[in-house]
Amino acid sequence: MTRIAYAAAASLAFIATYSLSPLVAVGIAAIGAAVITGMFAIALRQAEMREIEHVMTIIDACAAADHEAARPLRLVS
């Protein structure tokens, strides 16, 4: 919901600015696009790091299971 509110406020600001000066409005839109692109890049990087941590956890669990399986079996009579 917050992103929708930001988008609505940005749209209103863009329309108001465009009526005053189209060049300024285009500059503001370009800055907004750069900010949004940066936000997407950061979100993708965080998702990538979470995925890497998840895969490393799986690898650690498999290594621990292999280590336990490598022990010689003891027969109890």
Secondary structure, 3 states (H helix, E strand, C coil): CHHHHHHHHHHHHHHHHHHHCHHHHHHHHHHHHHHHHHHHHHHHHHHHHHHHHHHHHHHHHHHHHHHHHCCCCCCCC
